[in-house]
Amino acid sequence: MNEKTVYACADQEHDAWVCGKCGYIENFEADGPEENGWRFCPACGREIVIADETSELCLLYTSDAADEL
């Protein structure tokens, strides 16, 4: 599978990251997927690309709606 997915930080306080393709959410003890050795989403198997803070996905999950996650 050559497909990629964007992982975005949904909640910085709890280090919660979400997969942009399948919606899988992971809470890391510290940092994010790259720092924890993740290259692929464990749910959908796509290669992980980290969202920058200005991406649409990142802005969506850092809005007030993220409080409901």
Gaussian input, Z-matrix of N, CA and C with variables (Angstrom, degrees):
# hf/3-21g

backbone

0 1
 N
 C     1     B1
 C     2     B2     1     A1
 N     3     B3     2     A2     1     D1
 C     4     B4     3     A3     2     D2
 C     5     B5     4     A4     3     D3
 N     6     B6     5     A5     4     D4
 C     7     B7     6     A6     5     D5
 C     8     B8     7     A7     6     D6
 N     9     B9     8     A8     7     D7
 C    10    B10     9     A9     8     D8
 C    11    B11    10    A10     9     D9
 N    12    B12    11    A11    10    D10
 C    13    B13    12    A12    11    D11
 C    14    B14    13    A13    12    D12
 N    15    B15    14    A14    13    D13
 C    16    B16    15    A15    14    D14
 C    17    B17    16    A16    15    D15
 N    18    B18    17    A17    16    D16
 C    19    B19    18    A18    17    D17
 C    20    B20    19    A19    18    D18
 N    21    B21    20    A20    19    D19
 C    22    B22    21    A21    20    D20
 C    23    B23    22    A22    21    D21
 N    24    B24    23    A23    22    D22
 C    25    B25    24    A24    23    D23
 C    26    B26    25    A25    24    D24
 N    27    B27    26    A26    25    D25
 C    28    B28    27    A27    26    D26
 C    29    B29    28    A28    27    D27
 N    30    B30    29    A29    28    D28
 C    31    B31    30    A30    29    D29
 C    32    B32    31    A31    30    D30
 N    33    B33    32    A32    31    D31
 C    34    B34    33    A33    32    D32
 C    35    B35    34    A34    33    D33
 N    36    B36    35    A35    34    D34
 C    37    B37    36    A36    35    D35
 C    38    B38    37    A37    36    D36
 N    39    B39    38    A38    37    D37
 C    40    B40    39    A39    38    D38
 C    41    B41    40    A40    39    D39
 N    42    B42    41    A41    40    D40
 C    43    B43    42    A42    41    D41
 C    44    B44    43    A43    42    D42
 N    45    B45    44    A44    43    D43
 C    46    B46    45    A45    44    D44
 C    47    B47    46    A46    45    D45
 N    48    B48    47    A47    46    D46
 C    49    B49    48    A48    47    D47
 C    50    B50    49    A49    48    D48
 N    51    B51    50    A50    49    D49
 C    52    B52    51    A51    50    D50
 C    53    B53    52    A52    51    D51
 N    54    B54    53    A53    52    D52
 C    55    B55    54    A54    53    D53
 C    56    B56    55    A55    54    D54
 N    57    B57    56    A56    55    D55
 C    58    B58    57    A57    56    D56
 C    59    B59    58    A58    57    D57
 N    60    B60    59    A59    58    D58
 C    61    B61    60    A60    59    D59
 C    62    B62    61    A61    60    D60
 N    63    B63    62    A62    61    D61
 C    64    B64    63    A63    62    D62
 C    65    B65    64    A64    63    D63
 N    66    B66    65    A65    64    D64
 C    67    B67    66    A66    65    D65
 C    68    B68    67    A67    66    D66
 N    69    B69    68    A68    67    D67
 C    70    B70    69    A69    68    D68
 C    71    B71    70    A70    69    D69
 N    72    B72    71    A71    70    D70
 C    73    B73    72    A72    71    D71
 C    74    B74    73    A73    72    D72
 N    75    B75    74    A74    73    D73
 C    76    B76    75    A75    74    D74
 C    77    B77    76    A76    75    D75
 N    78    B78    77    A77    76    D76
 C    79    B79    78    A78    77    D77
 C    80    B80    79    A79    78    D78
 N    81    B81    80    A80    79    D79
 C    82    B82    81    A81    80    D80
 C    83    B83    82    A82    81    D81
 N    84    B84    83    A83    82    D82
 C    85    B85    84    A84    83    D83
 C    86    B86    85    A85    84    D84
 N    87    B87    86    A86    85    D85
 C    88    B88    87    A87    86    D86
 C    89    B89    88    A88    87    D87
 N    90    B90    89    A89    88    D88
 C    91    B91    90    A90    89    D89
 C    92    B92    91    A91    90    D90
 N    93    B93    92    A92    91    D91
 C    94    B94    93    A93    92    D92
 C    95    B95    94    A94    93    D93
 N    96    B96    95    A95    94    D94
 C    97    B97    96    A96    95    D95
 C    98    B98    97    A97    96    D96
 N    99    B99    98    A98    97    D97
 C   100   B100    99    A99    98    D98
 C   101   B101   100   A100    99    D99
 N   102   B102   101   A101   100   D100
 C   103   B103   102   A102   101   D101
 C   104   B104   103   A103   102   D102
 N   105   B105   104   A104   103   D103
 C   106   B106   105   A105   104   D104
 C   107   B107   106   A106   105   D105
 N   108   B108   107   A107   106   D106
 C   109   B109   108   A108   107   D107
 C   110   B110   109   A109   108   D108
 N   111   B111   110   A110   109   D109
 C   112   B112   111   A111   110   D110
 C   113   B113   112   A112   111   D111
 N   114   B114   113   A113   112   D112
 C   115   B115   114   A114   113   D113
 C   116   B116   115   A115   114   D114
 N   117   B117   116   A116   115   D115
 C   118   B118   117   A117   116   D116
 C   119   B119   118   A118   117   D117
 N   120   B120   119   A119   118   D118
 C   121   B121   120   A120   119   D119
 C   122   B122   121   A121   120   D120
 N   123   B123   122   A122   121   D121
 C   124   B124   123   A123   122   D122
 C   125   B125   124   A124   123   D123
 N   126   B126   125   A125   124   D124
 C   127   B127   126   A126   125   D125
 C   128   B128   127   A127   126   D126
 N   129   B129   128   A128   127   D127
 C   130   B130   129   A129   128   D128
 C   131   B131   130   A130   129   D129
 N   132   B132   131   A131   130   D130
 C   133   B133   132   A132   131   D131
 C   134   B134   133   A133   132   D132
 N   135   B135   134   A134   133   D133
 C   136   B136   135   A135   134   D134
 C   137   B137   136   A136   135   D135
 N   138   B138   137   A137   136   D136
 C   139   B139   138   A138   137   D137
 C   140   B140   139   A139   138   D138
 N   141   B141   140   A140   139   D139
 C   142   B142   141   A141   140   D140
 C   143   B143   142   A142   141   D141
 N   144   B144   143   A143   142   D142
 C   145   B145   144   A144   143   D143
 C   146   B146   145   A145   144   D144
 N   147   B147   146   A146   145   D145
 C   148   B148   147   A147   146   D146
 C   149   B149   148   A148   147   D147
 N   150   B150   149   A149   148   D148
 C   151   B151   150   A150   149   D149
 C   152   B152   151   A151   150   D150
 N   153   B153   152   A152   151   D151
 C   154   B154   153   A153   152   D152
 C   155   B155   154   A154   153   D153
 N   156   B156   155   A155   154   D154
 C   157   B157   156   A156   155   D155
 C   158   B158   157   A157   156   D156
 N   159   B159   158   A158   157   D157
 C   160   B160   159   A159   158   D158
 C   161   B161   160   A160   159   D159
 N   162   B162   161   A161   160   D160
 C   163   B163   162   A162   161   D161
 C   164   B164   163   A163   162   D162
 N   165   B165   164   A164   163   D163
 C   166   B166   165   A165   164   D164
 C   167   B167   166   A166   165   D165
 N   168   B168   167   A167   166   D166
 C   169   B169   168   A168   167   D167
 C   170   B170   169   A169   168   D168
 N   171   B171   170   A170   169   D169
 C   172   B172   171   A171   170   D170
 C   173   B173   172   A172   171   D171
 N   174   B174   173   A173   172   D172
 C   175   B175   174   A174   173   D173
 C   176   B176   175   A175   174   D174
 N   177   B177   176   A176   175   D175
 C   178   B178   177   A177   176   D176
 C   179   B179   178   A178   177   D177
 N   180   B180   179   A179   178   D178
 C   181   B181   180   A180   179   D179
 C   182   B182   181   A181   180   D180
 N   183   B183   182   A182   181   D181
 C   184   B184   183   A183   182   D182
 C   185   B185   184   A184   183   D183
 N   186   B186   185   A185   184   D184
 C   187   B187   186   A186   185   D185
 C   188   B188   187   A187   186   D186
 N   189   B189   188   A188   187   D187
 C   190   B190   189   A189   188   D188
 C   191   B191   190   A190   189   D189
 N   192   B192   191   A191   190   D190
 C   193   B193   192   A192   191   D191
 C   194   B194   193   A193   192   D192
 N   195   B195   194   A194   193   D193
 C   196   B196   195   A195   194   D194
 C   197   B197   196   A196   195   D195
 N   198   B198   197   A197   196   D196
 C   199   B199   198   A198   197   D197
 C   200   B200   199   A199   198   D198
 N   201   B201   200   A200   199   D199
 C   202   B202   201   A201   200   D200
 C   203   B203   202   A202   201   D201
 N   204   B204   203   A203   202   D202
 C   205   B205   204   A204   203   D203
 C   206   B206   205   A205   204   D204

   B1=1.4537
   B2=1.5259
   B3=1.3265
   B4=1.4628
   B5=1.5140
   B6=1.3082
   B7=1.4569
   B8=1.5201
   B9=1.3267
   B10=1.4619
   B11=1.5174
   B12=1.3250
   B13=1.4494
   B14=1.5128
   B15=1.3070
   B16=1.4565
   B17=1.5200
   B18=1.3075
   B19=1.4681
   B20=1.5202
   B21=1.3189
   B22=1.4603
   B23=1.5181
   B24=1.3141
   B25=1.4548
   B26=1.5263
   B27=1.3213
   B28=1.4633
   B29=1.5189
   B30=1.3324
   B31=1.4677
   B32=1.5256
   B33=1.3278
   B34=1.4629
   B35=1.5205
   B36=1.3023
   B37=1.4677
   B38=1.5272
   B39=1.3280
   B40=1.4653
   B41=1.5226
   B42=1.3415
   B43=1.4711
   B44=1.5209
   B45=1.3359
   B46=1.4632
   B47=1.5230
   B48=1.3162
   B49=1.4554
   B50=1.5173
   B51=1.3449
   B52=1.4616
   B53=1.5257
   B54=1.3318
   B55=1.4613
   B56=1.5282
   B57=1.3243
   B58=1.4524
   B59=1.5170
   B60=1.3212
   B61=1.4661
   B62=1.5226
   B63=1.3295
   B64=1.4677
   B65=1.5294
   B66=1.3450
   B67=1.4556
   B68=1.5164
   B69=1.3349
   B70=1.4664
   B71=1.5295
   B72=1.3148
   B73=1.4719
   B74=1.5181
   B75=1.3336
   B76=1.4647
   B77=1.5224
   B78=1.3036
   B79=1.4628
   B80=1.5185
   B81=1.3242
   B82=1.4567
   B83=1.5208
   B84=1.3172
   B85=1.4600
   B86=1.5240
   B87=1.3115
   B88=1.4686
   B89=1.5218
   B90=1.3282
   B91=1.4519
   B92=1.5324
   B93=1.3262
   B94=1.4585
   B95=1.5106
   B96=1.3297
   B97=1.4624
   B98=1.5276
   B99=1.3285
   B100=1.4678
   B101=1.5163
   B102=1.3276
   B103=1.4634
   B104=1.5309
   B105=1.3262
   B106=1.4607
   B107=1.5260
   B108=1.3408
   B109=1.4629
   B110=1.5162
   B111=1.3219
   B112=1.4643
   B113=1.5176
   B114=1.3324
   B115=1.4659
   B116=1.5150
   B117=1.3481
   B118=1.4558
   B119=1.5202
   B120=1.3228
   B121=1.4617
   B122=1.5289
   B123=1.3373
   B124=1.4592
   B125=1.5299
   B126=1.3153
   B127=1.4645
   B128=1.5280
   B129=1.3450
   B130=1.4665
   B131=1.5285
   B132=1.3353
   B133=1.4571
   B134=1.5203
   B135=1.3146
   B136=1.4682
   B137=1.5284
   B138=1.3385
   B139=1.4616
   B140=1.5272
   B141=1.3248
   B142=1.4608
   B143=1.5246
   B144=1.3346
   B145=1.4507
   B146=1.5216
   B147=1.3199
   B148=1.4633
   B149=1.5249
   B150=1.3413
   B151=1.4638
   B152=1.5180
   B153=1.3296
   B154=1.4601
   B155=1.5302
   B156=1.3095
   B157=1.4596
   B158=1.5200
   B159=1.3294
   B160=1.4619
   B161=1.5223
   B162=1.3337
   B163=1.4553
   B164=1.5187
   B165=1.3237
   B166=1.4724
   B167=1.5231
   B168=1.3289
   B169=1.4628
   B170=1.5151
   B171=1.3227
   B172=1.4551
   B173=1.5258
   B174=1.3211
   B175=1.4523
   B176=1.5180
   B177=1.3306
   B178=1.4569
   B179=1.5176
   B180=1.3250
   B181=1.4554
   B182=1.5219
   B183=1.3146
   B184=1.4613
   B185=1.5281
   B186=1.3285
   B187=1.4610
   B188=1.5188
   B189=1.3115
   B190=1.4646
   B191=1.5207
   B192=1.3204
   B193=1.4659
   B194=1.5225
   B195=1.3164
   B196=1.4695
   B197=1.5113
   B198=1.3227
   B199=1.4514
   B200=1.5305
   B201=1.3330
   B202=1.4508
   B203=1.5191
   B204=1.3436
   B205=1.4740
   B206=1.4899
   A1=108.43
   A2=116.84
   A3=122.26
   A4=112.80
   A5=116.92
   A6=120.06
   A7=111.30
   A8=115.08
   A9=120.75
   A10=109.57
   A11=115.31
   A12=121.86
   A13=109.19
   A14=115.68
   A15=121.20
   A16=108.84
   A17=116.35
   A18=122.02
   A19=107.69
   A20=116.04
   A21=121.08
   A22=109.60
   A23=115.70
   A24=120.98
   A25=108.13
   A26=116.44
   A27=121.91
   A28=111.83
   A29=116.65
   A30=120.75
   A31=108.25
   A32=116.52
   A33=120.44
   A34=112.34
   A35=117.73
   A36=121.19
   A37=111.86
   A38=116.21
   A39=120.64
   A40=113.16
   A41=117.24
   A42=122.79
   A43=112.12
   A44=116.31
   A45=121.77
   A46=109.32
   A47=116.26
   A48=123.25
   A49=109.14
   A50=116.73
   A51=121.68
   A52=110.74
   A53=114.76
   A54=122.16
   A55=108.38
   A56=116.80
   A57=121.54
   A58=114.14
   A59=118.65
   A60=121.55
   A61=112.83
   A62=117.42
   A63=119.34
   A64=113.33
   A65=117.81
   A66=120.64
   A67=115.16
   A68=117.49
   A69=120.98
   A70=109.76
   A71=116.41
   A72=121.74
   A73=109.61
   A74=115.81
   A75=121.50
   A76=108.93
   A77=115.85
   A78=122.00
   A79=107.63
   A80=116.30
   A81=121.26
   A82=109.12
   A83=116.40
   A84=120.29
   A85=110.52
   A86=115.79
   A87=121.16
   A88=108.85
   A89=116.64
   A90=123.74
   A91=111.77
   A92=116.12
   A93=120.43
   A94=112.91
   A95=116.83
   A96=121.21
   A97=114.15
   A98=117.89
   A99=120.39
   A100=111.76
   A101=116.17
   A102=121.07
   A103=112.13
   A104=116.40
   A105=121.28
   A106=112.79
   A107=115.63
   A108=120.49
   A109=115.38
   A110=117.90
   A111=120.99
   A112=109.94
   A113=117.42
   A114=122.26
   A115=110.96
   A116=116.52
   A117=122.04
   A118=110.29
   A119=116.04
   A120=121.02
   A121=107.80
   A122=118.35
   A123=120.06
   A124=113.23
   A125=117.68
   A126=120.14
   A127=112.62
   A128=117.45
   A129=119.58
   A130=113.60
   A131=117.87
   A132=121.57
   A133=115.47
   A134=117.62
   A135=119.65
   A136=110.63
   A137=115.56
   A138=121.15
   A139=109.14
   A140=116.62
   A141=122.02
   A142=111.11
   A143=114.66
   A144=123.94
   A145=105.04
   A146=117.54
   A147=121.66
   A148=110.33
   A149=116.37
   A150=121.85
   A151=109.53
   A152=115.36
   A153=117.41
   A154=107.54
   A155=116.57
   A156=120.96
   A157=113.60
   A158=118.00
   A159=120.25
   A160=112.05
   A161=118.45
   A162=119.66
   A163=110.27
   A164=115.39
   A165=121.29
   A166=111.33
   A167=117.71
   A168=121.18
   A169=110.92
   A170=116.91
   A171=120.11
   A172=110.44
   A173=118.04
   A174=121.00
   A175=111.38
   A176=116.96
   A177=121.05
   A178=110.94
   A179=117.25
   A180=120.84
   A181=113.95
   A182=117.99
   A183=118.83
   A184=111.20
   A185=116.37
   A186=120.40
   A187=109.26
   A188=116.44
   A189=121.11
   A190=112.01
   A191=118.26
   A192=121.48
   A193=111.50
   A194=117.65
   A195=121.30
   A196=111.76
   A197=117.94
   A198=120.73
   A199=111.78
   A200=116.52
   A201=120.63
   A202=112.90
   A203=118.35
   A204=121.30
   A205=112.21
   D1=123.91
   D2=179.70
   D3=-102.01
   D4=5.81
   D5=-177.29
   D6=-74.02
   D7=151.34
   D8=179.35
   D9=-120.53
   D10=159.14
   D11=175.27
   D12=-136.20
   D13=150.96
   D14=177.80
   D15=-94.44
   D16=125.51
   D17=172.96
   D18=-99.85
   D19=129.05
   D20=-179.24
   D21=-125.22
   D22=146.15
   D23=177.50
   D24=-75.91
   D25=114.25
   D26=-178.33
   D27=-87.88
   D28=-25.62
   D29=-177.30
   D30=-152.76
   D31=101.09
   D32=-176.47
   D33=-65.05
   D34=-35.26
   D35=-178.43
   D36=-61.48
   D37=-36.18
   D38=-178.29
   D39=-108.26
   D40=9.17
   D41=-177.60
   D42=49.83
   D43=45.88
   D44=178.13
   D45=-92.64
   D46=126.72
   D47=-179.19
   D48=-120.03
   D49=144.05
   D50=-177.32
   D51=-125.29
   D52=141.00
   D53=176.48
   D54=-80.91
   D55=129.30
   D56=-178.53
   D57=-71.50
   D58=-19.59
   D59=-178.31
   D60=-93.47
   D61=-47.60
   D62=-173.89
   D63=-109.64
   D64=-11.29
   D65=177.98
   D66=83.82
   D67=5.13
   D68=178.85
   D69=-59.79
   D70=134.33
   D71=179.91
   D72=-116.70
   D73=133.21
   D74=178.07
   D75=-129.85
   D76=135.02
   D77=174.06
   D78=-101.10
   D79=115.19
   D80=177.88
   D81=-91.17
   D82=147.48
   D83=178.32
   D84=-65.49
   D85=-35.99
   D86=178.08
   D87=-152.98
   D88=145.23
   D89=175.54
   D90=63.48
   D91=-151.49
   D92=-175.30
   D93=-127.02
   D94=-163.71
   D95=-175.48
   D96=-59.94
   D97=-45.41
   D98=-178.06
   D99=-61.11
   D100=-45.36
   D101=-177.57
   D102=-67.93
   D103=-18.91
   D104=179.60
   D105=-102.81
   D106=12.55
   D107=173.74
   D108=80.59
   D109=14.04
   D110=179.44
   D111=-84.41
   D112=127.79
   D113=174.43
   D114=-114.71
   D115=-20.65
   D116=-176.92
   D117=-134.80
   D118=147.59
   D119=176.74
   D120=-69.98
   D121=128.49
   D122=-178.85
   D123=-70.21
   D124=-17.20
   D125=-178.62
   D126=-89.79
   D127=-47.30
   D128=-176.01
   D129=-107.93
   D130=-12.11
   D131=176.21
   D132=81.01
   D133=1.95
   D134=-179.98
   D135=-75.50
   D136=151.94
   D137=176.87
   D138=-68.83
   D139=137.01
   D140=-176.11
   D141=-86.93
   D142=132.27
   D143=170.37
   D144=-120.92
   D145=131.64
   D146=-176.91
   D147=-83.97
   D148=131.22
   D149=178.12
   D150=-72.83
   D151=143.26
   D152=171.40
   D153=-85.35
   D154=166.73
   D155=-172.58
   D156=-66.79
   D157=-13.45
   D158=-179.07
   D159=-101.14
   D160=-0.74
   D161=-178.17
   D162=-69.25
   D163=154.96
   D164=-179.38
   D165=-60.70
   D166=-42.37
   D167=-179.62
   D168=-63.75
   D169=-42.96
   D170=-179.76
   D171=-65.00
   D172=-42.10
   D173=179.37
   D174=-65.38
   D175=-36.34
   D176=178.26
   D177=-61.11
   D178=-46.79
   D179=-175.22
   D180=-83.07
   D181=-10.56
   D182=176.69
   D183=-101.16
   D184=5.31
   D185=177.21
   D186=-78.48
   D187=179.54
   D188=178.56
   D189=-60.76
   D190=-24.41
   D191=179.55
   D192=-64.86
   D193=-23.49
   D194=-179.93
   D195=-67.27
   D196=-19.26
   D197=178.42
   D198=-62.23
   D199=-21.76
   D200=-178.66
   D201=-84.32
   D202=-8.58
   D203=-178.45
   D204=-64.31

